[in-house]
Amino acid sequence: MLTPRNAARVLLGGLALAGQAAGAAQVQVAIITAPTAPHLSFDRDTLRNVYLKRIFVDDDGTRLRPVNLPADSPLREAFTRVVLHMAERPMQDYWDRQYFQGVSPPYVLASDEAVVRFVASTPGAVGYVASCHADGSVRVVMLLPLPPAINDAGLCPNRTGAP
């Protein structure tokens, strides 16, 4: 559903991506889905609940499939702190407890490119990548700023111009 709040996010997301194409915008964390799904209003709380697997299906009943970058990825560390409000060790403890209740953690994919390919082709998939990696095969549903401690220099190796 496109509410005024979501419309503003889409507009701001589009402007950020357009500015990035011109080499003017800084790298952000792009939350991505397949172009047609899932049917869910995204905000930070909803995203957190999807990644902690407290929300399993979207509004149409499609199973949600969150995916992570590898544990040593600076982008994953930023996402975990900013969205999930946890450091890596408490996150591991959380998933250890969930596993014994039959809930598996999100899949881990090797790179931003792998996340984009998986999300583009998997109904219900939700992922995050450096904004420079989001392309026309996915829908950007939210853009989040990188924490100041994360150096964005290596996140977009093919990017030209200063961030």
BELCOR-V433073 format. One record per pair of residues at least 6 apart in sequence whose ideal C-beta (glycine too) atoms are under 6 Angstrom apart, sorted by the first residue. I is the first residue (numbers start at 1). GAP is how many residues later the second one is. If there is no record, write none. Layout:
# BELCOR-V433073
i/gap
I/GAP
I/GAP
This chain:
# BELCOR-V433073
i/gap
13/127
13/130
16/9
16/127
19/6
23/138
26/137
27/103
27/104
27/105
27/125
27/128
27/129
28/103
28/115
28/117
29/50
29/99
29/115
30/99
30/101
30/104
30/110
30/113
31/97
31/110
31/111
32/87
32/95
32/102
32/106
32/108
33/93
33/106
33/108
34/86
35/104
37/25
37/86
37/87
38/20
38/24
38/26
38/86
39/19
39/20
39/21
40/18
42/99
42/100
44/39
47/36
48/35
48/36
49/6
50/14
50/16
50/76
51/15
53/50
57/6
62/61
62/62
63/61
64/60
65/57
65/59
65/60
66/40
66/60
67/39
67/40
67/42
67/48
67/51
67/60
68/8
68/38
68/40
69/6
69/7
70/38
74/76
78/68
78/69
78/72
79/49
80/6
80/11
95/10
109/6
109/9
112/17
112/18
112/21
115/12
115/14
116/17
116/22
118/7
119/6
119/8
119/19
120/17
120/18
130/25
130/26
132/24
132/27
134/6
146/6
152/11
